[in-house]
Amino acid sequence: MGKVLVIPDVHLKAWMFDEADKIDRDSYDGIIVLGDLVDDWGKGNDIQAYEDTLSRAARFASEHQESLWCYGNHDVSYLWDAMESGYSVQARQAAIDGVTRLERVLEERLQFVHKIENTIFSHAGLTESFVLQTCGRHGTDIEDILFRINRMSMRELWRNNSPIWARPQMEFYRMFREDLYQVVGHTPVEEAVEASGVLSLDLFSTYSDGTPFGNRKFYIVDTENKTYKEAE
């Protein structure tokens, strides 16, 4: 899997999957979804939006067996009953049911961190400090480290430097393994931003009034050569 189409934070915009399906399938080898399927400004009472988005996600996952998915902090907040900004008490059961159904569809394709060739994909970024805190010295084989991280719980992952919470765009974080490229969502950006080996692609976020913040474009990442281009 060399060229990967990236679908960043969805936040109840089920139409993003429809738009992704319009992209030329010959232009990429696989798909990765960076998480945060649920929650958005003023949508806490819109139970139907949660149900529709998670049902569309499950259908997309079934139709694209090559797709890999990452948990986002908003997704696991319902599974772990961990309230945060955007958490909807009203939509709690719909979110739990939908994410659980998606887990059954995806099985091992849904993880906190994926590594494809020379590139690491996660919702927020894999930092060196997180690996040191949770796995000890990182001279260990990277596959073993990722295996351990993907089986961690809220106790390890609900912290600011974790793969579901880090914001390398806003704070200084030394990223894990500088020889590896990282692709993340989580922090809204207006256009694709590459800095210090981290490519940020949370491009479909909005202001509180619903006005788009990002450019609403999809990108394809070359996981071997550590480059990216706009999808067509």
N, C-alpha and C positions, 0 to 999 in steps of 0.2 A: 504494500500500500504506500505509494509514493506521494501522490497528490490528493489532498484531503479537503473537502468542502466543509467549512466551519459554520455551524449555526450557533450564534451566541445567545445570550439571555433572551428568553421568549417573553416572560412576564405577561401571560394571558393573551398574547397576540398569536392566536392559532393560525392566522393567515400566513405567518412566516413559513410554515411547512408547505403551504400551497405555492408560495413564491419559490421556495427551494426546489420544488418539483419541476419548475419551469427551466431550471438551469440545465444546460447540455450535459447529459450524463457521460458523454465521452471525454469531458474535460477534467474529470476527477476519478480517482480509484476508490475512494471511500468517503464517509461522512462522519463528522464528530459533532455532537451537541454538547455545549458547554454548561448546561444546567440553568437553574432558576426558571422553571416553567411557570410557576405560580406567582401571585401577588402583583398588584400594580396600583397606581394612584387611584383612590376613590372606588376601587372595585371590590372592597371587602364584603359587600352585601350581594354581589352578583354571583350567586352560586352557579348559575348556568355557565358563566364564563370559565369557571374552574373546571366544571364537568366537560365542557366542549373542548377546552385546550388539552386536558389530559387524555381525553378520548382520541383526539386528533394525533397527539404525540404517540399513543400506543399503536394507532394505525400506521403512522409513518415508520415506527420501529419495525413493525411486521413486514411492511412493504420493502424496507431497506435493510436486509439482513446483514449487510456489510457495515452498518452504522454502529458507532460506539458512542456512549453517553457518559456524561459526568454529572454527579450530584452537585447541586448548588446549595448555598446556605438556606435559601427560602424553601427548597424542597424538603431538606431534612429537618427543618424547624418543626414541621408538622409531625413527622415520624418520631421526633424526639420530644415533642411538646415543649419546645423552647421558644418562647415568645420573643419577637424582635420587631423592628420597624416593618410595617406592611403585613404583619401576621393578622389573619382574619379568624376571629373566633367563630363567626357565622359560617365560614367556608371550611372550617377545620375538617369535618368528616369527609366532605367532597375531596379535599386535598389528600387526605390519608388514603381514601379508597382509590383515587386516581393514580397516585404515586405507587401504591402497592401493586395495582394492576400492571403498571408499567414495569415494575421490578420483575413480575412473573414473565412478562413478554421478553424482556431483555436478558435476564439472568446475569451471566458474567460479563455481558457487554456494558453493564452499568456499574461504574466504579467512581472513586474520587479522583484518581489519577490514571491516565493512559500514557504509555510511551510507544511511539511509532517511529522506528528508525532513530534519527537524531533529534527528535522533537518530543517534548512532554506537553500534554494537554491536561488542564485542570480548570476548575471554575475560576480560581483566584490566583494560583501560582504556588509552586513548591519552593519554599525558602530553605536556606541552609540552617537557619536557627531552629526551624520546626523539626527538621530531620535530626539535628543534634539533640534536641529536647526529648524526642519521642523514640528515636532509634539508636541513640548513642553515636559514636564516631562513625562518619559516613565512608569509611574505607570498605564497608561491606558492599557486596555485589548489588548493583542498582535494582535488578529484578527482585531481589529479596526485600529491599527497602520498599519498593512499590507494592509488593505483595502484602507486607505488614501494614502499610498505610491504608490500603484498600479494605482492610479488615478492622480498622479502628472505629471507635465509638465516639459519642459526644464528648466523653471525658478528655480525649486527646485532641479532637478536632475543633471544639468550640473555643478557639483562641485566635487572637488577631493575626498571627503569622502562619495560619494553617492554609491548606489548599482550597478551603471554602471561604476564607476570610481575608487573606493577605491583600494589600493594596500597594504593590510595588510602584505604581504610577504616582502615588502620593507620599509615600514614606520610603526611607532608604532601607532596602532589604538586600542582603547578599543572596542571590538565588542559588539554589542547589545545582551543582555541577555546571560550571560556566561553559563547558564544552558542549552542552546541550541547549537547544533552542526551546523556548517556552511560549505557549499560546494560551491566552486567558480571556475571560470575560469579566463579570462582576463589577468593574468600575466603569461607568459610562464615559465614552470618549466621542468626540465629534467626527473623527475620521480614524482610520487605522493608524495606530501609533506603535512604533518599534523603538525600544530604548533598552540598553543594557541586556540584550539578548531576550527580551520579553516583547511579544507582539500582543497588543490589547485590541480586542474586537467587539466590545460591548457597544454596538452601533445602532441598536433599535430602541434605546431608552427614550423617555420623553420628560418634558417638564411636567409639573403638577397639573397644568391645564390641558395636557394631552399633546401639546406641540412637540414635534420630533426634536430630539437633542442631537442624535447622531445622523450619519448620512444614509442609513438604512440600506447598506450594501453588504453583500456576502463576499467572502474571500476564499481563495483556494491556497492552501499552504503546501509547499514542497517540503516534505518532512526529511528528505535526505540532504538537500542543498540549503535548507533553512532560508527559503525565500517565500514570498507570497505575491498574489496578484488578484485583481478584482475578478469575480466570477461573471460569466456571460451567459 
